[in-house]
Amino acid sequence: MNRHEKINYVEFPATDIAATKEFFQEAFGWSFVDYGDEYTAFSDEGLDGGFFKPDQVASTDTGSALIVFYSSDLESTQVKIVEAGGKIAKPIFSFPGGRRFHFEDPSGNEFAVWSDLD
């Protein structure tokens, strides 16, 4: 359901759309609908969105917003990400209220995963 003036869709850069799709399919079970060679969309993953072919990547080092996933088992999610070809950018660390790590997808985009304190 679309809600007035609420975040509705997000688009991420993906310098390698095929590798990015394969990564998110393997790590998180996402499915995609392609719209040409330079755009693919996903839905029902907490927020609908897509990946587009850019000249840059999304990173907090360059001022990008950070998209954060939730996991009830942080370590197993980290293993799945690495096995799917993701790169750990910041190892697991604690912060007030939980723990998290940052990772990069095959296109170099930065994401994070957090979990409640155990």
N, C-alpha and C positions, 0 to 999 in steps of 0.2 A: 504494500500500500504506500503510495506517495503521500508524504506529509508536508504541508505548507511550511516553507522556510527551514526545513531540516536537511542535513546532509543526505544526499540521495544516491550519489555515484562518485566513484574515484577512478582516476586514470593515472597509470604509472608508465614511466618510460621503460622500454626494453630494447636494448641494442641488438639482442638476439632473441627474437620472439619465439622461435622454435625451442631453443634451450630453456627459456623462461617457462613456457608452457609445460615442457617435460618435467622441469623441477617442481612446479606447483602441483602437477598431477601426482608425481611420485611422493612428495613430502606431505601433502595435505589432502590428496584425493580430489582436487578441483577438476572441473570439466570446462571446456571452452567452446565458443562459437566464433569462427573466423569471419572477418569482414575484409577480404582482400589479403594482400601479403603483409600489410603494415599495421594491422589492428586485429586484436582478438579480445573477446569479452568473456567475463565470468559472472555467475550470479549465485545467489543463495549461500554466500560465504561470509555472512555477517553484514556485508555491504556489497552491493553489485558494483562492478567496475570493469576495467579493461586495461590492456597494455598496448601502447603505441610505439612506433619506431622513431626515436629521437636522435639527436647528436650528443646528448649528455645523459648522466644517470642521476638518480635521487640519492642524496647523502646529507646527513646532518652537518657534515663538514662544509658543505656549500649552502647551508641554510634551508634545506628541504625539511618538510614536516616528516615526523617519524611515525609510521604505522606500526602499532603494537598488537600482536596476537596474544591471546590468553591460552595457557596450558595448565591442566591439572597435574601434569607430570613433566616438569621442565627438562629433566635429563633425557627422557625418552624422546621428547620432541627435538631436542638438540641432536641426538643420534640420527633421527629420521632426516633432518635437514642436511647434515653432513653426508649421509649415505646417498641423498638425492643430488648431491653436487653443490650444495651451499657452502659458503665459507664463513667461519665464525670470526666476526669483526671485534667483538668484545666478549670475553668469556663470562660465565655466570658470575654475577655480583649481587650483593644485598643492597637494598634501599629501604627506607621506612615503609613497612607494609608488605614487603615481598622480596622476590629475587627475579633477575632477568638476565638475558644475554642479547647481543645484537648479531645479526648475520647479514650476509650479502647473497643475493640470488645470482644466477649465472650472468646476468647483465650488469652486475655491480651495484644494484640498488640496495640500500640499507633498510632493514626491518628489525624489529625486536620482538622477543617473546617474554612474557612475564608470568609469574605464578605467585600464589599466596605463600606466606611463610609456612614451612612444614611444621 
